[in-house]
């Protein structure tokens, strides 16, 4: 009966199982048939069915009960730990602000400003590199339209991955160390991309370069903010944004100075070519290399050390900040009065590596532990305490990025479209033209020749033409075709006039020698157009200077939310002027107007993101939001450019709608002006 009772209760749930444990110790519960037998040797009925005996159930039940108690205690300890940690962070925030006030704002912060500015400048350069080299790179790599589109977007995809990864790591291993690693990856692959020849290898290098530079924005702003006192933070973070503009100007100026100089090149046979656009790619890696060199002289963020329980390291850095500023201000005798700084309670994270574990196994365990720490920290960004803020910030970042990047790429494409229309309107047509024994020392461009007899060509469409005893040498053509033409005793030497360009044409005693590596180029790819692209980008980047200055001066006076919402509303209104952009000059003016207004929104959004999250989650949250920004940029660019030459109404409605939604949501965020850094 007792065994039957155990059988029923075991299947009846855990509580029945524990009740059986008490009955197992009751002598009256045993049947007479078991008297005189050793219980240890007894085989009871249920044992044949794999059902545990009473004494086994007692032991297991005790183990389960003990495990439940341990789990409950663990949750109580974890809750207490989180409470203590939050209290420590609040105390640290107040004390840290007082320490920064004592350290003052001076030489140290300005030195760090220029060092981190180089890293931000490298991010600005990265955005422009591929767009500037595409017209030239397509000649060397024979890029199709889909390949060119992928090359333009791959940088944003790399930056999206990099922002998320490096942002998460910076909260675990440090701002300075993570930034050094990310910039090193960027500079190495940017260097390699200037030498690789194939499209796939160039695409991979630019992707890896983008992954590296992706950590720049989230780390730079978080890093710098942790050296700034409350009354200086908004202004000086806005001044830091100037370096992104300087990066764009640097890229435009270098492209203007280098790429059109096709003589700056060399080649080894037909397999390896190093043209001027590769020199430009190499030069664009300089800001990143300079940032690495300068960053090695700067210390880690003391706030990061304090958040991770490293009191002495943080104290030494803060003393360095104080002494540097005081000496520069002429007060070397002033002593750093702080002796003890609050540190945040740490949870012991013991990882048993084992004495005999191989080195690769130890690294695997360390990396696995680091991944779990980063992922756990990312999940806390969506905890109930920060969930609403995070979702609101996601919406604002997405709407801003979708409209800004979509329009800034749509503007140049619209300008190119207008140029093509103007180019096509100037096409000249010649019929039955006959030119003999004439040396052409000028360019025959944008012309259609029918039923003619003459020598030499460049960038033209020949139809029903005769070429007799002609010599074509060192020709790189743009959209040149020969239709229904005849070539008699003609030599093609070092040209890209491949046979696919000869449509229904006849070759009589004609020869091709040393054909160039080349491809079909766009019909508007001359040097004048290249200069126009660089000049437009230069003007568009320079136009953000007034917006940067205004936002820096007013950020701490009117607040982050008013700056963000006000700039977004004005940018939204400016979108409606796009319908009047029917010429190159009008589109350039509108591009400058939009860029100059919208930059204030970006500056306010950067400051707000830094101040809304605590120090142990700051770069993680910033990196995630910046990654979302790059995803929105990819979507915006893809959607907006698909309407080039079709309609202006859809891009205008998309951009203005996104900006309006962003400005409305921005007003729902908490204002952070005048608050200490969490």
PyMOL commands that set and color helices and strands:
alter all, ss='L'
color gray80, all
select helices_A, chain A and resi 2-10+14-24+27-29+32-34+39-41+45-49+54-103+107-141+145-173+175-193+199-213+215-225+230-240+242-258+276-283+286-295+302-307+311-328+359-380+387-425+499-501+527-542+544-558+560-580+584-612+618-641+649-666
alter helices_A, ss='H'
color red, helices_A
select strands_A, chain A and resi 266-268+272-274+428-431+447-450+460-463+466-468+471-475+481-483+486-488+491-495+502-503+506-508+511-513
alter strands_A, ss='S'
color yellow, strands_A
deselect
rebuild
show_as cartoon
